């Protein structure tokens, strides 16, 4: 999965318009909540084969931080 595909998946998770997110988008500015974090964790596990620690997800502040954590470049 490339970064653009990752961002599109994240847009679906936070239920926002396609093309509205970028790596610099702050999680505080989007519909990022505990359910979105769980869905992101499931995305990382199912589509990227990454087991993520919820604590590490909680440290992320931007979409780019999430991508880096998930190993998406």
C-alpha positions, 0 to 999 in steps of 0.5 A: 500500500502506498501513501495515497492508498493509505490516505484514502483508507484513512479518509474512509475511516474518519468519514471525510471527503476524498482528497481532504487529507494529507500527511500534514493533516492534524488528527485533532482537526479531523474526526479522529476518536477511539473508534477511528483509532480501532479501525486504523489498528484493524487496517494496519493488521489486516492490510499491512500485516502490522500489529500496532500498540494502541499507546503508539497510536495515541502518540501520533499527531498527524496523518503522516505520523500514522503512516510512518507508524504503519510502515507506509512510505 
